[in-house]
Each structure stands twice: as structure tokens, then as C-alpha cells.
Amino acid sequence: MKILLAPDKFRGSLTARQVCDAMMEGIRLAAPDADIVALPLADGGEGTAEVLTDATHGCWHTVPVLDPLGRAIQAGFGTSADGKTAFIEMAQASGLRLLDPSEHNPLQTSTYGTGQLIQHAVALGVTHIVLGIGGSATNDAGMGLAAALGWQFLDQNGQELIPSGAALQQIKQINPPTRSPLPDELTVSVACDVTNPLYGLNGAAAIYGPQKGASPAMVAELDKGLQQIATLIQQQFGTDLAEVPGAGAAGGLGAGALFFLKAELKEGVRLVMDEVRFDQHLAGTDLVLTGEGKTDRQTLQGKLLKGIADRANAVGIPVVALCGTLDLTPEEVIATGLTAAFSILSRPQPLTEALQNGYRDVQQATFHICRLFLHR
């Protein structure tokens, strides 16, 4: 029996790799001779760069960059074994998790550090970048990223602006680098699961600004800044980004990546599954085991488990999901395409205890599922 393990992380408890390890132990107890393929996955958000680096047997690099408030930190990115692809997460350099809650202020933050990560990757000779843009602390439309790559943003006096959300309104002129810092052959794929426009009622500032510490007055200021940079890009370069689906992702970095990096925005789950060649791993598989910390109605909206189920169903392979919390009705489980879904919790327990016991509980739940499938 061939079993493909394709879980996401259990947030706060286990990485996707640790979930695979626990599943493998459970399978070995039930079926010592099973053929097991472990393929830790992610949905394009936090953890995606490490998952893709692992899946491609690549190398992790730690480099100096600036955090969202311009302070020196160390951040990481991965490269594939062949050195051709870099896996970068903006959360490593420009993420909200890098700030104390008292520091949350998208008027002051910038994506400059993410641009530095791209610089470091390009210096290694990569020809393709996979960029995850979840978990941002920023609302600068990629102004900081572009500044790190040599773009200049000038105010009405011709003075260069320091990138930030607040600086967007002051931009009067955008100057490209005298020499492109990106090689002509470089392609960039951005994991982007939102369709928000750059500005307006459903734009970056209005929808995501409050999550980053923006007051209503700050949201209004940020939204005007996003309009300003969009207007200038259209006037100077003839590119209209305002209504492109996903332009508002990550505080407008969706738009910034489209313009400054000539990137392509892709659904995160699809991008990750294609990068790890998921369909090839499905060949000859008898059962897919997947999982995540919480399975709920969001799983129906194009998340990882549904993406796995869709591809496995297309070739008639059953998919079973394990999760910490299972908040789906039977009808909703069927709608995801899953064959079945189970909570790993074996008894009532405090959250802290459940997080600590995640490895053991995944192992035991996997054992019972394999016994069921092997002895039908």
C-alpha cells in the first residue's frame, strides 16, 4: 500500500514536517511494510518558503536585512537544490510577527527588507522566485521593496523619500534604477489568495489596515497614498494597477510585485502544489493523508485541504484529513471532497496541553485510520 502524506502545519503545535513524522510513526505501527511518501505542504502563507525548500532538497540562507521599522535583523530564504529557484516569504523581513503589538502602525512600516531578500537571492544567480506575501506589517504598495532594488521616490522638492505607508501621499515622481537590478531571465510567482483591489472600500487599507494597527483616520490616509502611487504609475508608465484582482494583497504589495517585479499572481495552494510536483507523487498512491490545525468553513474556500482533495478525487484516490479542531458538518466535509475528516483529540484537555500533545495525538489517530483502511 502506498500512502502519500501531505499535511499543512498545525499552527502553534507542529510544523508540516513534524506532522509527517508523526503520521509515519502511526503508519509503521499499523502497516510496517507500507510505502510512505512524505510531502509536507503549505497554502502559500507562513511556512511556505521552508516547505518548498525542504521539498526541493534545497538550502536555507540567513542574511542581514531591515525589519518593517528599519532595524537590522537576520532573515531567511531558501533556494532549490539546483540553485535556480528562490523561495521567499515577506513575513521573514516585513512581517507583523516581527513587531511588538505596541509597534503596529502601517503608516511607519515598509517592505524594504523584502526587497533586500530578493537582492540576496538574485546575487546567488536564481532565475525564478516564488514569493509568499502573507502576514505583512506593511501598507506601502511595495515602495520599500522597490527602493531596495534601486527605484527612487521623490517628493515635490525632488528629495528622495524614505519608504513607508505615510510617504505614499508625498510621492510626486518615480524614477526607475539606472541599471535594472533584476536579470532579464528572472521570473517571479507570487502566492496570492485574495482578490482585493489596491484601494477603495475593498482595498488594502480598508480591509487589512486595521489588522495591522491602523485607526479609521490612518486607513483614510493610507488609502489616499495607495491612490497616489497608482495614479503616478499610470501617468508615468501607462500601467493601470488599481483594479487588478490581488493588487491590494499585503498592503498593496500585490500591485508592487506586478509592477516592480513583473510578477505573476497565483493562487497559493496551486502554486505550492505545482512547485512540489504533487500530481507526480499521486501516481500509484492508494491513500492520501493530510491535515491542519483547524478544519472549518475556510477549508471550502480554496485552502490546502480542498486543493489536495480536488486533485486526488480526479484520479479516484481517497483523502483523509486529521485536524486539531474539526468544525464542519457532514455535508461540508463532503463538499470539500474529503473522504473523511477526524479530530486528533482523544479527550477533553486545555489548549496548552493539546498543543503539547499534538505529535502523539497525530501518531495515534494515523494508526487507527490505517488499521481501518488496511483491514477493510
Secondary structure, DSSP 8 states (H G I E B T S, - for coil): -EEEE----BTTTB-HHHHHHHHHHHHHHH-TT-EEEE-----SSTTHHHHHHHHTT-EEEEEEEE-TTS-EEEEEEEE-TTS-EEEEEHHHHHBGGGS-GGG--TTT--SHHHHHHHHHHHHTT-SEEEEE--SB---STTHHHHHHTT-EEE-TTS-B---STGGGGG--EEE--SS-SS-TT-EEEEE------SSSTTSHHHHHGGGGT--HHHHHHHHHHHHHHHHHHHHHH----TTSTTTTHHHHHHHHHHHHS--EEE-HHHHHHHHTTHHHHHTT-SEEEEEEEEESGGGGTT-HHHHHHHHHHHTT--EEEEEEEE---HHHHHHHT-SEEEE---S---HHHHHHTHHHHHHHHHHHHHHHHHT-
